[in-house]
Amino acid sequence: MRKNNVLVIILTVLIFLSGTLLGVSTVYRVEEGSVDASLVSTAAQAETEELKTRLQETYKTESMFAVEEEKAKALVAEYPYFRYVSFQRDYPNRLVVKISEDAEVYAVACMENVGSYYILGSNGMVLGIRDNIRNRSDNENNIEITGLSQAVGQKGELLSGENCISYLFPFLEKVSSALGGIRRNILLVEVIKGGSTENTLTVRLRTREGVKIYVQNPSALTLEKAEAAVNKYLSLSEDVERLTGAIAVFD
């Protein structure tokens, strides 16, 4: 008799706990997937709305306690312009995924598709491929990089195909940091080859005013040479010296 009573009590407790868990699970189901975005272009707004819809479809009816962050990361990874920042559960029913948009900076001719360009972020990430070099935020030209005859890339991946790419973009990022933004001063980046090795080359930067900046072998002392070139450029007299001439940084 006692065994029967104990069994009844256990079953009652299990039923109670199951009902409680079911009730909690029902109350804390995902009803909204929200995107907190830091954007630099109007073109990204439509992409943000699309991402929001896909997040809601991915997580709908799931329990807030069981949602997997990796699903959100995978969705964001499908949008080359977006960087994943964070994932937050806003109880009882809302998920918030925070992202930021990478700005376009450079353009490199796509050899596999004549007339098209790889559109790149500041670190050489391929953000898109299109038939012009205009920046999608301000419609001004991105900085074209010439001389990379074997460069290849896919959306969402770093440009590759040539040895110099590994130090070219760290060099340019240092220039950009020193200038407070590279597009305001630099119009064109030219990679000039012809040395005895893959690393023996010169990078020539053409400024908006007309000064040409030559940096020899940026594979060595990459950041130091970038800083030296910018410091000399900024020391020029704006009214006369920046209108013509050249700056050279050698080993």
ROVOLO-728249 format. One line per field, with one value per residue (C-alpha): residue number from 1; residue in one letter; chain; x, y negated, z. Coordinates in Angstrom, 3 decimals, padded with zeros to 6 digits. Layout:
N
seq = (NUM, ...)
type = (A, ...)
mol = (A, ...)
px = (X, ...)
py = (Y, ...)
pz = (Z, ...)
This chain:
251
seq = (1, 2, 3, 4, 5, 6, 7, 8, 9, 10, 11, 12, 13, 14, 15, 16, 17, 18, 19, 20, 21, 22, 23, 24, 25, 26, 27, 28, 29, 30, 31, 32, 33, 34, 35, 36, 37, 38, 39, 40, 41, 42, 43, 44, 45, 46, 47, 48, 49, 50, 51, 52, 53, 54, 55, 56, 57, 58, 59, 60, 61, 62, 63, 64, 65, 66, 67, 68, 69, 70, 71, 72, 73, 74, 75, 76, 77, 78, 79, 80, 81, 82, 83, 84, 85, 86, 87, 88, 89, 90, 91, 92, 93, 94, 95, 96, 97, 98, 99, 100, 101, 102, 103, 104, 105, 106, 107, 108, 109, 110, 111, 112, 113, 114, 115, 116, 117, 118, 119, 120, 121, 122, 123, 124, 125, 126, 127, 128, 129, 130, 131, 132, 133, 134, 135, 136, 137, 138, 139, 140, 141, 142, 143, 144, 145, 146, 147, 148, 149, 150, 151, 152, 153, 154, 155, 156, 157, 158, 159, 160, 161, 162, 163, 164, 165, 166, 167, 168, 169, 170, 171, 172, 173, 174, 175, 176, 177, 178, 179, 180, 181, 182, 183, 184, 185, 186, 187, 188, 189, 190, 191, 192, 193, 194, 195, 196, 197, 198, 199, 200, 201, 202, 203, 204, 205, 206, 207, 208, 209, 210, 211, 212, 213, 214, 215, 216, 217, 218, 219, 220, 221, 222, 223, 224, 225, 226, 227, 228, 229, 230, 231, 232, 233, 234, 235, 236, 237, 238, 239, 240, 241, 242, 243, 244, 245, 246, 247, 248, 249, 250, 251)
type = (M, R, K, N, N, V, L, V, I, I, L, T, V, L, I, F, L, S, G, T, L, L, G, V, S, T, V, Y, R, V, E, E, G, S, V, D, A, S, L, V, S, T, A, A, Q, A, E, T, E, E, L, K, T, R, L, Q, E, T, Y, K, T, E, S, M, F, A, V, E, E, E, K, A, K, A, L, V, A, E, Y, P, Y, F, R, Y, V, S, F, Q, R, D, Y, P, N, R, L, V, V, K, I, S, E, D, A, E, V, Y, A, V, A, C, M, E, N, V, G, S, Y, Y, I, L, G, S, N, G, M, V, L, G, I, R, D, N, I, R, N, R, S, D, N, E, N, N, I, E, I, T, G, L, S, Q, A, V, G, Q, K, G, E, L, L, S, G, E, N, C, I, S, Y, L, F, P, F, L, E, K, V, S, S, A, L, G, G, I, R, R, N, I, L, L, V, E, V, I, K, G, G, S, T, E, N, T, L, T, V, R, L, R, T, R, E, G, V, K, I, Y, V, Q, N, P, S, A, L, T, L, E, K, A, E, A, A, V, N, K, Y, L, S, L, S, E, D, V, E, R, L, T, G, A, I, A, V, F, D)
mol = (A, A, A, A, A, A, A, A, A, A, A, A, A, A, A, A, A, A, A, A, A, A, A, A, A, A, A, A, A, A, A, A, A, A, A, A, A, A, A, A, A, A, A, A, A, A, A, A, A, A, A, A, A, A, A, A, A, A, A, A, A, A, A, A, A, A, A, A, A, A, A, A, A, A, A, A, A, A, A, A, A, A, A, A, A, A, A, A, A, A, A, A, A, A, A, A, A, A, A, A, A, A, A, A, A, A, A, A, A, A, A, A, A, A, A, A, A, A, A, A, A, A, A, A, A, A, A, A, A, A, A, A, A, A, A, A, A, A, A, A, A, A, A, A, A, A, A, A, A, A, A, A, A, A, A, A, A, A, A, A, A, A, A, A, A, A, A, A, A, A, A, A, A, A, A, A, A, A, A, A, A, A, A, A, A, A, A, A, A, A, A, A, A, A, A, A, A, A, A, A, A, A, A, A, A, A, A, A, A, A, A, A, A, A, A, A, A, A, A, A, A, A, A, A, A, A, A, A, A, A, A, A, A, A, A, A, A, A, A, A, A, A, A, A, A, A, A, A, A, A, A)
px = (000.000, 002.826, 004.605, 001.480, 001.254, 004.904, 004.383, 001.348, 003.316, 006.209, 003.882, 002.077, 005.367, 006.501, 003.223, 003.437, 007.027, 006.190, 003.282, 005.411, 008.194, 005.699, 004.143, 007.502, 008.593, 005.397, 005.763, 009.441, 009.223, 010.973, 008.528, 010.927, 014.391, 015.815, 018.943, 020.886, 022.971, 025.671, 025.440, 027.397, 025.280, 021.602, 022.117, 022.685, 019.245, 017.476, 020.031, 019.394, 015.651, 016.270, 018.559, 015.937, 013.287, 015.615, 016.465, 012.792, 012.182, 015.188, 014.278, 010.462, 008.777, 012.123, 012.508, 014.542, 016.494, 017.521, 018.357, 021.798, 023.968, 025.840, 022.756, 022.824, 026.566, 026.058, 023.328, 025.398, 028.345, 026.253, 026.361, 029.955, 029.356, 028.265, 030.475, 028.982, 029.239, 027.036, 024.003, 021.582, 018.470, 015.990, 013.472, 010.778, 010.500, 013.080, 016.506, 018.871, 021.768, 024.178, 026.118, 028.207, 028.747, 032.213, 032.881, 034.079, 037.571, 039.398, 038.728, 040.879, 040.282, 038.855, 040.961, 038.535, 035.730, 037.014, 035.274, 034.427, 036.092, 036.554, 035.214, 037.251, 037.092, 040.047, 041.652, 041.297, 038.019, 036.000, 032.673, 031.272, 032.025, 030.582, 031.245, 032.247, 034.402, 031.923, 031.457, 027.929, 027.799, 028.805, 028.944, 032.524, 035.171, 036.813, 040.618, 041.686, 044.700, 046.520, 049.341, 047.739, 047.499, 046.913, 044.577, 041.577, 038.752, 035.309, 032.691, 033.281, 036.924, 040.207, 041.722, 044.538, 046.634, 049.784, 052.419, 052.445, 048.786, 049.789, 051.669, 049.994, 046.807, 048.522, 050.637, 047.543, 045.702, 048.595, 048.499, 044.744, 045.111, 047.777, 045.658, 042.400, 040.874, 042.695, 039.999, 040.112, 043.741, 044.627, 043.196, 045.191, 047.484, 049.916, 051.875, 055.016, 056.813, 060.111, 062.479, 064.521, 062.001, 058.272, 058.894, 061.063, 058.546, 057.436, 054.046, 053.140, 050.338, 048.819, 047.342, 044.424, 046.691, 049.179, 052.036, 053.282, 054.469, 056.911, 057.559, 060.180, 059.877, 057.027, 057.420, 060.233, 059.511, 055.965, 054.367, 057.443, 057.633, 053.922, 054.247, 057.358, 055.649, 052.551, 054.554, 056.519, 053.348, 051.613, 054.653, 054.384, 053.073, 049.441, 049.440, 052.450, 054.371, 051.416, 050.535, 053.364, 056.557, 057.285, 058.124, 060.295, 060.789, 063.622, 065.260)
py = (000.000, -002.324, -001.526, -002.494, -005.790, -006.579, -005.790, -008.054, -010.874, -010.465, -010.453, -013.509, -015.386, -014.400, -015.531, -018.810, -019.425, -018.545, -020.938, -023.667, -023.195, -023.151, -026.343, -028.084, -026.875, -028.217, -031.606, -031.955, -031.144, -033.385, -035.860, -038.435, -038.374, -041.893, -043.289, -046.118, -047.444, -050.076, -051.012, -053.282, -052.954, -053.028, -049.890, -047.935, -048.802, -046.364, -043.682, -044.317, -043.828, -040.618, -039.356, -040.212, -038.199, -035.229, -035.362, -035.270, -032.334, -030.479, -030.852, -030.974, -028.653, -027.848, -028.218, -031.220, -028.878, -026.580, -028.929, -028.385, -031.429, -029.590, -029.774, -033.580, -033.655, -031.450, -033.731, -036.889, -035.191, -035.015, -038.835, -039.901, -043.519, -042.613, -041.833, -039.831, -041.703, -040.038, -037.875, -038.758, -037.139, -039.875, -037.976, -036.922, -036.623, -038.681, -037.920, -040.775, -040.241, -043.157, -043.708, -046.387, -047.160, -047.148, -050.246, -049.950, -051.332, -049.707, -048.266, -045.726, -044.650, -041.140, -039.291, -036.381, -038.712, -041.623, -044.874, -043.828, -044.787, -043.248, -045.773, -045.526, -046.584, -048.126, -044.756, -043.329, -041.487, -041.020, -042.716, -042.505, -042.169, -044.686, -046.628, -049.968, -051.263, -053.740, -053.527, -052.424, -054.870, -058.195, -057.285, -058.586, -056.269, -053.767, -053.743, -051.573, -049.313, -048.503, -046.043, -042.984, -040.895, -037.554, -038.586, -036.330, -036.448, -035.341, -037.363, -037.128, -036.079, -037.975, -038.802, -036.391, -035.110, -037.205, -037.237, -041.026, -041.101, -039.782, -042.992, -045.461, -045.800, -046.120, -048.846, -050.623, -050.274, -052.017, -054.798, -055.130, -055.279, -057.971, -060.031, -059.573, -057.809, -056.997, -057.929, -061.608, -061.910, -059.011, -058.502, -055.553, -052.784, -051.335, -048.150, -048.389, -045.078, -044.279, -043.301, -040.146, -038.559, -038.699, -041.057, -043.443, -045.983, -049.559, -050.891, -054.306, -056.325, -059.166, -061.909, -064.165, -067.224, -065.665, -064.393, -060.884, -058.794, -055.975, -053.247, -050.673, -047.078, -047.555, -043.876, -045.025, -047.512, -047.716, -049.875, -052.038, -052.923, -053.711, -056.042, -057.731, -058.354, -059.883, -062.031, -063.520, -064.079, -065.837, -068.050, -069.521, -073.037, -072.694, -075.776, -074.867, -071.701, -069.307, -070.288, -068.426, -066.468, -063.165, -061.559, -058.452, -056.007, -053.521, -050.753)
pz = (000.000, 000.924, -002.361, -004.281, -002.401, -003.126, -006.796, -006.943, -005.327, -007.772, -010.761, -009.439, -009.021, -012.533, -014.050, -012.135, -013.261, -016.861, -016.842, -015.294, -017.826, -020.669, -019.406, -019.025, -022.459, -023.990, -022.317, -023.287, -026.970, -029.501, -031.002, -032.457, -033.968, -033.904, -035.591, -033.977, -036.876, -037.187, -040.873, -043.197, -046.356, -047.270, -049.369, -046.164, -044.802, -047.142, -046.287, -042.595, -043.040, -044.946, -042.189, -039.565, -041.436, -041.744, -038.044, -037.124, -039.440, -038.048, -034.384, -034.449, -031.915, -030.280, -026.534, -025.424, -023.162, -026.014, -028.904, -030.435, -031.115, -033.872, -036.115, -035.950, -036.668, -039.719, -041.071, -040.615, -042.342, -045.532, -045.772, -046.611, -045.607, -042.072, -039.074, -036.230, -032.910, -030.276, -029.478, -026.694, -025.192, -024.317, -022.173, -022.436, -026.247, -028.132, -029.583, -030.485, -032.907, -033.119, -036.356, -038.022, -041.692, -043.220, -045.318, -048.905, -049.436, -052.384, -055.822, -057.707, -061.303, -061.557, -064.127, -064.352, -065.426, -067.526, -066.692, -063.131, -059.859, -056.459, -053.954, -050.775, -047.161, -045.362, -044.604, -048.115, -047.493, -050.707, -049.980, -053.499, -057.211, -059.654, -062.860, -061.289, -058.436, -056.929, -053.193, -052.298, -049.401, -050.993, -054.725, -054.959, -056.365, -054.093, -054.226, -057.138, -056.574, -059.801, -060.516, -058.899, -062.037, -060.294, -057.473, -056.861, -054.358, -053.279, -051.426, -047.718, -048.090, -048.071, -051.450, -052.290, -055.187, -054.731, -052.015, -051.672, -050.575, -047.146, -046.310, -048.691, -046.649, -043.251, -044.895, -046.223, -042.906, -041.186, -043.798, -043.267, -039.487, -039.721, -042.134, -040.243, -043.246, -046.476, -049.012, -048.118, -049.302, -051.609, -055.116, -056.426, -055.151, -057.712, -057.098, -059.257, -059.724, -061.389, -058.603, -058.219, -055.796, -055.141, -052.232, -054.272, -055.422, -054.920, -053.845, -055.246, -053.665, -055.659, -053.509, -054.382, -054.501, -056.910, -054.729, -055.475, -052.522, -053.342, -050.777, -051.678, -050.443, -047.951, -047.008, -044.701, -041.884, -043.242, -040.557, -040.016, -043.721, -043.852, -040.872, -042.285, -045.637, -044.043, -041.624, -044.508, -046.535, -043.664, -043.095, -046.611, -047.027, -048.105, -050.323, -052.497, -051.664, -051.825, -055.380, -057.108, -056.558, -054.855, -051.538, -051.443, -048.592, -049.159, -047.166)
